[in-house]
Amino acid sequence: MASLLQITQASKSYGDQVLLDNAEATIHDNVKVGFIGRNGAGKSTLLKCILGEEELDRGEVVRASSLKLGYLRQHDPFLPGESALDFLMRDSEQPDWKCGEVAGEFELKGSYLTGPIAKLSGGWQTRVKLAALLLHEPNLLLLDEPTNFLDIRTQILLEHFLKNHRSACLIVSHDRAFLNATCTHTLDLSRGKLTMFPGKVDAFLEFQKEQRERDMRSNETIMSKRRHL
């Protein structure tokens, strides 16, 4: 299994707030990873460092020569008055037939494809962005809270797309059901450290709970021995 991305000895702080503290992780090809952690832990900041939009204080992000990143943008990259087809052709530099073929995977047809994109709902505009991602043929997708503001039909299409897509994914989401449905591995960011777990998020949280219980029992045993002494 080839490595696409390595995060080595990564440190990042904002004032007194430490987000990354000598953190390390590796993303391999064809592996779908759910990225979890409390709000403000630094997940979105790490994505920005991977994308090159921010710099680490120390450490590095090592990208394989074969890496082709795809990022689901939160902002709207559309020009005034353009259609979904116009945008897909402009963004991907692919011919109209190819753009239409890929757009069809997200049910973008007829007026949804050729009408003004500004008149589409947020869910339909997200479908356009997903089609644009696919046209670039990335081998690592970065998705930051992709289910936010999606209608149920678009979320189902996104789940289906991710399950069948062969490339690796790193998905930030608080939607455990979505991560369980789409990801085979879990990456946790806690107290500045990254932990990669070879299983779904529910299995990781159960493992984490059992680990805490073991630590509590161990601490109780130590305290009992100290009291006895």
N, C-alpha and C positions, 0 to 999 in steps of 0.2 A: 504494500500500500504506500503510494508516494505522498510525500508531504507537500502541501500547497503553501502553507503559511506557518511560521514559527514566531512566537512571542517569547523573547528571552530577556530575563532580568529586567522586566519593565517596571519603571517607577514613574508616577505622575501625581502631583499635588496641586491644589489650589489653596494657597495660604497654609492654614493649619490642617486643612482637610486632605487626608491621604486617600487617594482613589486606588492607586496601584503601588504595591510594595514588593519589589523584586519578584513580580508575577511571571509565570511561565505557562505556555500552552502550545499545542500543535494541532493544526487542522489538516486532516488528510483528505485526499480526493474521494469523491463519492460518499462522504459521510455527512449526514444531516444532524446538526448540533443545535439544541435549544439552549439559549444563553439566559440564565436567570440570576437574580440578586435583588436586594431591596432597592426601593427608589433612591436615587442619588448615590448608588454604590460606584457608578462609573462605567456602566455598560455602554451607553451612547458615546461617552468620551473615548473608550477603547475602539469602538467602531470608527470614529473620526481619525484616530491614530492609524488604524489599518488602512483607511482610505487616503491617508497623507494630508488630511485637512488640519490635523494638529500634530505636534511633536511630543514625544516622550521626554521627561526630564532626564531619565537614564534608561539604558537598555535599547533594544531595537526590535523592529518587526522585519523578519527575514521573509521575503517573498520569492517563491520559486520562479524560475524563468518562464515556466509554462502557465503561470497564474493569469487568469482573466477575470477580474472582479466585476460583479454586477450589483448595483445598489438601488434598492427601491426608494426613490426620492420622496420625501414628505412634502416638499414644495411643488407647486405646479410649474412644469418646464414648458408650458404651452405658449404659443404666440397668439395675439388677438386675432380672432376670426378664422383660425385654421381648424381643419377637421382632424379627426383621429388619424385618418389615412395620411393627411399632409404631415402631421407630426411624426408618425412612424417612419415615413420615407425620409424626412429631414434628419431625424435622430439616428437612424440606422444606416442611411445611405443605401438601402435595399430597394429593389424595384417594387412597383405597386402590387404586382401579383403575389410576391413573397410576403409583403406586409399584410395583405388581405388574408393570406393562408394562415399566418400565425395569429392574426387578430381573431379569426374564426374559432380558434381554440378557446377563446374567452367570450364567445357568442357575440362578438362585435361585427355586425353585418348591417347592410342597408343604411338607414339614416343614422344609426349609431356610429357607423364607420365614416360616412361621407358628410354628415351634417356638422354644424358648429360644435366643437368640443366643449365650449363654455356652457352649453345648454345641458350637458350630461351631468348626472348626479355624481357625488363623490365616489360612490362604489364603481360606477361605470368608468370614471376617469382613472381609478386605480387599475381597472382591467387594461386600459390603454397603456399605463406605465408598465404593467407586467408583460404585455405583448412586446413593448420596446426592449425590456430586459432580455427576453428570449431571443429576439432578433440579433442581439450582440453575442449570443452563444457563450456566456460566461461559464467558467468551471467552478466558481465560488460565488454564491449569492449572499449578500448581506441584507437582512430585512429587519428593520427597527419598528416594532409594534405594528406589523402589517395588517392586523385585524381591526385596528381602531377605525371606527366610523364605517365599517363595511356592513352592507346588508347581508342577510343569511345566504342568499344565492351566490353572491360574490365570494363569501368566505368558503363555501363548499367548493366552488371552482378553484380557489387558491389552494385548498387542501389537496384536491385531486391533482392539480398541477405539480405541487411539491412532491407528492408521493411518487409520481411517475417521472419526475425530472431526474436525470442521471447525475447532475453536478452536485458538488458539496454545497451545504447551506449553513449559515450562522444566523439564527433567528432570535432576536430579542422579543420576548412577549411575556405578559402576565397571565395569558390565557392558557392554563395548564392543559385543558382538553385539546386545544389546537396543537400545542407542542407534543403531547402524547400521540396525536394522530399523524404528525408529520416528521418527527425527529427520532433518531435511534440512539443518540448520545446527548449528554447534558453537560454544559459548562457553567460552573457556579463561580460568581465573584463575591467574596465575603472578606471583609477586613483587609482588603488590598491583595488578597491571594486568589489565584485561579485554580479551580479543581475540575479536571475532566473525568467524567464518569461514563463508563461504557454501558449505558442503559437509559431508558426513558425517564422523564422528570419525576413521575410518581415513584418509580423504583429508587431514584436518587434521594428523594425526600424521606422515604422509609428508611433507607440506609443511614441518612443523616440523623434521623430520630433515634435509631438503634445505637448509633455511635455516641450520641449525647447521653443516652441512658447508661451505656457502658462506662462513660467517663464519670457520671454521677456516682455509680456504684463503686468505682475505683476510688474516687475521692472520699466517699463515706467509709470505705475500708481503711484508708490511710488515716483519717481523722479518728476512727475508733482505736486504731493501734496507738496513736499519739496520746489519746486520753488514757488508755491502759498503762502506757509507760509513765 
